[in-house]
Amino acid sequence: MNRLWYSIAAVMVLAGLAHLGLLLIDGGPWDGPVSWRKPFTFGVSFGLSVATLAWVTGLAGLRPRPRAALVGVFTAASAVELTLITMQAWRGVPSHFNFATGFDSLVSATLAAGGMVLVVVTICATVAVWRPRPGVAPSVLLAVRAGFGTLLAAMAFGALMIARGVTQARTGHQDTAYTVAAALKPAHAVLMHGILLLPALAVLAGRALPDERRRLRLVRLALGAYAVVAAVVCGLSLAGVTAAAPATASVLSAGAVSTVALAALLWPHLRRRGTTPAAERPLPRPSDSAVTSG
């Protein structure tokens, strides 16, 4: 099943990147409800989310059947969401908050229902990883649980975006619907992939640091920094501050730089773990030609 989930995730990412190519070739706006940006960003995001959920649920030691059900439903709902968003982009009409025709209303309702399915699956997975997990390192378990917490928070902001947008669209304020929803995008984005970053850090630390206490401290430090940054971005978004979008871009850039710096910091430890100290190496055996006759 892992191979199937990862294959579907790869197809989603590649589909998103293909639409980025269309945007570069065809041109058109980056912002707005009708843009090649939407299938691009949703394709990459859904692909990463499916692959991450498949990896993290295995990392946390979930039993095969519940894990297969959770990841399978999440993957199916993600595929439906991405297909409808991509279809509407090719039709040249908005995918969300679009009630212009009966068909468009059906698409918008299906997208909202699919989002609710993703929320329910995420809640179930969060409950599952909070149960005792013998055999899983505390640092890894903390990172996984915190990652699911950030994913749930991202889902909550997504639901709030939909609720605000639908309210405006239903009252005849179509343009305002996209504006009020877009104001919460930075908060949704900054929380979305903590489920990938935090467990990845814990796994890297597990390979580099021999002491579990040091690994746990590192994960706690990263979680604290992540929480502070996310709180600032979410606060700006809820307050409607326009600086929230540049702040998110800065956060993502700083996160990328920090990840590279952390990898560079831990790389010597990784190399040393694969090298046996000279004092522990066995002495070379003398060759037959080196043995002198008495």
Number of C-alpha atoms within 10 A of each C-alpha: 11 13 10 10 22 19 15 18 26 19 15 26 21 16 20 26 18 16 22 19 15 15 17 12 9 11 12 13 12 13 11 14 21 19 21 27 23 23 27 25 17 21 30 20 20 23 27 19 21 24 21 22 22 24 17 23 22 15 16 23 16 17 11 11 8 14 17 18 12 19 24 18 14 24 24 16 21 25 20 14 23 24 16 18 24 22 16 19 20 14 11 13 16 23 23 25 28 23 20 11 9 10 11 18 16 13 23 22 16 16 23 19 14 19 20 16 17 21 21 16 19 21 16 13 20 20 12 19 19 14 9 9 14 10 9 13 17 17 24 26 24 22 28 27 22 21 24 28 19 22 26 21 17 24 22 14 23 22 18 16 21 22 16 18 24 23 15 20 19 13 9 12 13 18 14 15 24 22 16 17 21 20 20 24 19 25 26 26 22 23 26 24 19 24 23 21 19 25 26 17 20 25 17 18 25 19 14 20 16 12 10 15 12 14 24 21 12 17 24 18 12 16 19 12 12 19 16 11 17 22 15 14 27 24 15 20 21 14 12 14 12 11 12 23 20 12 17 21 14 12 17 14 12 12 14 12 12 12 14 12 12 14 16 11 12 16 15 11 16 17 10 11 14 8 9 9 9 8 7 7 8 7 8 6 7 8 7 7 6 8 8 6 4 3
